[in-house]
Amino acid sequence: MTALASTAAQLVATGRGDPERVGEGQAALAHQVRCNSAALDGTYTSTLEKEPVSQ
């Protein structure tokens, strides 16, 4: 499994297909995008990954 597929599987699992948990899935996706953007900018640190996911 590629890293991208693994990340996608984790994000889908966050929402678990429950319409009431869509916000959690969106927040997890936004957090992953922030981490990926920081990695591309060269500003990524492991503490960024551990920051709380805000909804």
N, C-alpha and C positions, 0 to 999 in steps of 0.2 A: 504494500500500500504506500502510495506517495505521501509526502508531508501534506500536500494540498488536500488529498482525499481524506487523510486522517483528521485534519482540521475541519473539513466539511462534515464528517461524521460526528465530531464532537459538538459542532454547532447545532446539527439536527437533533442530537440527543438532548441538548439543553431545552428545546421546546417540546420534545417528546410528542409532537403531533397534536398537542392540546391547544385549541384556540385561545384559551385563557393565558397561555404561557408565551404567546407571540412576542410580547415585550421583552421577556428574558432572552429569547433567541436573538432578537434584534440587538439587544444590548451586548450580547456575547459577540455577535458579528462585528459591531462597531468597535469593540475592544480589540478584536483580532486585526481589524483594519488599521487601528492606531498603532499596534505593535508592528505590523508589516510596513507601514509608512515610515515609522522610526527606523526600522532596519534599512530601508532604502536610503534614508537620509544620513545614515551612519550615526544616529543618536540613540539607538536601541540599547537598553540595559536590562538585565534580568529583573530588576525592581519594577520596571514598567509592566512586565508580564504579571507581576503579583499585585498590581494596583487593583482596587476593587472595581468591579464592573458596575457602572451606573446605568440606571434605567430611565 
